Amino acid sequence: MSLVPRRARRIGVFGGTFDPPHLGHLAIAERARDALRLERVVFVPAADPPHKRGRAMTPFARRLAMTRLAVRGHPGFVVSDLEGRRSGPSYTVETLRALAARFPGARLVLVMGADSLEDLPRWRDPREIARLAALAVAPRPPGPSRGRSGTRRGTGPERVAARVHRLSSPVLDLSSTELRARGRRGESLRYLVPDAVERYVRRHRLYRKRA
């Protein structure tokens, strides 16, 4: 079964570890879908994110299951396991190539946060990423930046990607890192993640400290 209707012309691609997927992720995806008239937003959980190699991470199968629960019931959201079926690090450029080959003629839009846009020049083959997809960028929550700054002059994201759409989405100051910390402290994730995800986390005792 195809992830996207045959006549779809614009497909959003939203990658991340989704550990766990939270309401902020869904709000960004919905704003991109609405603002850019996307036929679908494809959530792509990263199997082996190169910028997080060596860090403890919830197994891919668990993160994939949570992401599917998070989008369940939304007709415009789907989840792809393609990075889990590919060996080696999960590079965005390879994912975009795979989706471009699967949906020839479709216009891809890579959905990301402002911090990811700042880091784009450090990603593998950023100019190829910009050739394959336009970028839909959600604003950063107020307060100190969570991402890295200090991009060198001449290699900034605007020099790499001309097709950057700034989303005026409502900002939900949520962080998967903080949600995992809440889980380790035994605190509730209710109203921060979709209900089905909150139940999954409790059922499988994710993020709890090991005895």
C-alpha positions in Angstrom: 0.0 0.0 0.0 1.4 3.4 -1.0 2.2 5.9 1.8 1.1 8.8 -0.4 -1.8 9.1 -2.9 -0.7 8.8 -6.5 -1.6 12.3 -7.4 0.1 13.9 -4.4 2.3 16.7 -5.5 3.8 17.9 -2.1 5.1 15.4 0.5 6.5 16.5 3.8 9.4 14.5 5.3 9.8 14.8 9.1 12.8 12.9 10.5 13.9 12.5 14.0 14.7 10.1 16.8 11.2 10.5 18.2 12.3 9.3 21.6 9.5 9.9 22.5 7.4 11.7 19.9 5.5 14.5 21.6 2.9 17.1 21.0 5.4 19.6 19.7 6.4 17.3 16.9 2.7 16.9 15.9 2.1 20.7 16.0 5.1 21.4 13.8 4.0 18.7 11.3 0.4 20.0 11.2 1.5 23.6 10.7 3.8 22.5 7.8 1.0 20.5 6.3 -1.5 23.4 6.5 0.8 26.2 5.5 2.5 24.5 2.5 -0.6 22.4 1.5 1.2 19.1 1.9 -0.7 16.0 0.8 1.0 14.0 3.5 3.7 14.3 6.2 5.8 11.2 6.4 7.4 10.7 9.8 10.8 8.9 9.5 12.2 7.7 12.8 16.0 7.5 12.6 17.4 4.1 13.1 21.1 5.1 13.7 21.4 8.9 13.8 25.0 9.7 13.2 25.0 12.8 15.5 23.9 10.5 18.4 26.2 7.5 17.9 27.4 6.1 21.2 24.5 7.5 23.2 22.0 5.4 24.9 18.8 5.3 22.9 15.5 3.5 23.0 15.5 0.7 20.4 14.3 1.6 17.0 11.3 -0.8 17.1 10.0 1.0 20.2 10.4 4.4 18.8 8.8 3.3 15.5 5.8 1.9 17.5 5.5 5.1 19.5 5.6 7.3 16.4 2.8 5.1 14.8 0.7 5.5 17.9 1.4 9.3 17.9 0.0 9.8 14.3 -2.8 7.2 14.5 -6.1 8.6 13.3 -4.6 11.6 11.4 -5.4 11.1 7.7 -2.5 13.3 6.6 0.2 11.7 8.7 2.0 8.4 8.0 5.1 6.7 9.3 7.9 5.1 7.3 10.3 2.5 8.6 12.7 2.9 5.7 15.7 3.9 7.9 15.2 0.8 10.0 15.5 -1.3 6.8 18.7 0.3 5.8 22.1 -0.6 7.3 24.6 2.0 8.5 24.1 5.5 9.8 20.7 7.2 9.0 21.7 10.1 6.7 18.9 12.4 5.7 20.3 12.7 2.1 19.9 9.0 1.6 16.4 9.0 2.9 15.4 11.9 0.6 16.9 10.0 -2.4 14.9 6.9 -1.5 11.7 8.9 -1.2 12.4 10.8 -4.4 12.9 7.5 -6.2 9.7 6.0 -4.7 7.6 9.0 -5.6 8.9 10.4 -8.9 7.6 13.8 -9.7 6.6 14.6 -6.1 8.0 17.8 -4.5 9.5 16.9 -1.2 9.5 19.3 1.8 11.9 18.5 4.7 10.4 19.6 8.0 12.8 20.6 10.7 13.4 23.0 13.6 15.4 26.1 13.5 18.3 24.5 15.3 18.5 21.8 12.7 18.6 24.5 10.0 21.7 26.0 11.7 23.4 22.6 11.7 22.5 21.9 8.1 25.9 22.8 6.7 27.4 20.1 8.9 25.1 17.4 7.6 26.2 14.9 4.9 25.9 16.5 1.5 23.7 19.5 2.5 23.6 20.9 -1.1 22.1 17.6 -2.3 19.6 17.8 0.5 18.6 21.3 -0.6 18.4 20.1 -4.2 16.1 17.2 -3.3 13.8 19.1 -1.0 12.5 22.5 0.1 12.9 23.2 3.8 10.0 24.0 6.2 11.5 25.4 9.4 9.7 25.7 12.7 10.7 28.6 15.0 12.8 27.9 18.1 11.1 28.2 21.5 12.0 31.3 23.5 15.0 31.2 25.7 18.6 29.9 25.3 19.3 28.0 22.1 19.3 24.2 22.4 21.4 23.9 19.3 24.9 24.7 18.2 25.7 28.2 16.9 28.6 29.9 15.3 28.3 28.7 11.8 31.2 29.9 9.7 30.7 32.8 7.4 29.9 31.6 3.9 28.7 28.2 5.0 25.4 29.3 6.6 22.1 27.5 5.9 20.9 30.3 3.6 24.0 29.8 1.4 23.1 26.1 1.2 19.4 26.1 0.8 17.5 28.7 -1.2 14.1 27.2 -0.6 13.5 27.8 3.0 9.9 28.3 4.3 9.7 29.8 7.8 6.7 28.5 9.6 4.8 30.8 11.9 3.7 27.8 14.0 2.7 28.1 17.7 5.8 27.1 19.7 5.4 24.3 22.2 8.5 24.3 24.4 8.8 20.6 24.6 12.0 18.5 24.4 12.3 14.8 24.1 15.4 15.0 26.3 13.4 16.6 29.1 10.6 14.1 28.6 13.0 11.2 29.1 14.3 12.9 32.2 10.8 13.2 33.5 10.3 9.5 32.8 13.4 8.6 34.7 12.2 10.7 37.7 8.8 8.8 37.6 6.9 11.9 36.5 3.9 11.9 34.3 4.1 12.6 30.6 0.4 13.1 30.3 -0.6 16.1 28.1 3.0 16.3 26.8 2.8 13.3 24.5 -0.3 11.8 22.8 -2.3 9.6 25.2 -1.5 6.4 23.3 2.2 7.2 23.6 1.9 7.9 27.3 0.2 4.5 27.8 2.9 2.8 25.7 5.7 4.4 27.8 4.1 3.3 31.0 3.3 -0.2 29.8 6.9 -0.9 28.7 8.4 1.1 31.5 10.5 3.2 29.1 12.9 5.8 30.5 12.7 4.3 34.0 15.9 4.1 36.0 17.3 0.6 36.0 17.7 -1.0 39.5 
